[in-house]
Amino acid sequence: MWMRVRRAWCVARGRGRDSGMSTAEYAVGTVAACGFAAVLYKIVTSGAVSAEMQQLIERALSVRI
């Protein structure tokens, strides 16, 4: 009887371990997302992209309706 209970408990405990991301996986995902955001921020705030965005906005505001 005891062996059946122990086996059932071990099986039930083992199933829950892979049922989602662990804290370490969340941490790695968060660091990767922050790194991607930093790279994207640097690209968007660079001089070339900033000048193109400003030119695009000026053209959009000067359109006659």
C-alpha positions in Angstrom: 0.0 0.0 0.0 2.7 2.5 1.0 4.6 1.9 -2.3 1.5 2.7 -4.4 1.0 5.9 -2.5 4.6 6.9 -2.8 4.6 6.0 -6.6 1.5 8.1 -7.2 3.0 11.0 -5.2 6.2 10.9 -7.2 4.3 10.7 -10.5 2.1 13.6 -9.5 5.0 15.7 -8.4 7.0 15.0 -11.5 4.2 16.2 -13.9 4.1 19.7 -12.5 7.8 20.4 -13.1 7.6 20.9 -16.8 4.3 22.7 -17.0 5.6 26.1 -17.8 8.5 28.4 -17.6 10.6 28.5 -14.5 11.9 31.6 -12.8 15.2 31.3 -14.5 13.6 31.1 -17.9 11.5 34.2 -17.2 14.7 35.9 -16.2 16.5 35.0 -19.4 13.4 36.1 -21.4 13.3 39.4 -19.6 17.0 40.1 -20.1 16.6 39.2 -23.8 13.6 41.5 -24.2 15.4 44.4 -22.5 18.5 43.9 -24.7 16.3 43.9 -27.8 14.5 47.1 -26.5 17.9 48.8 -25.9 19.1 48.0 -29.5 15.8 49.2 -31.0 15.9 52.4 -28.9 19.4 53.1 -30.2 18.4 52.6 -33.8 15.3 54.7 -33.5 17.1 57.6 -31.8 20.1 57.6 -34.2 20.6 60.6 -36.3 19.7 59.0 -39.7 16.4 57.6 -38.4 15.6 60.7 -36.5 16.1 62.9 -39.6 13.9 60.5 -41.7 11.2 60.6 -39.1 11.3 64.3 -38.9 11.1 64.6 -42.7 8.2 62.2 -42.8 6.3 64.1 -40.2 6.9 67.4 -42.0 5.6 66.0 -45.3 2.5 64.6 -43.5 1.8 68.0 -41.9 2.2 69.9 -45.1 -0.3 67.9 -47.2 -3.3 69.9 -48.3 -6.6 68.4 -47.8 
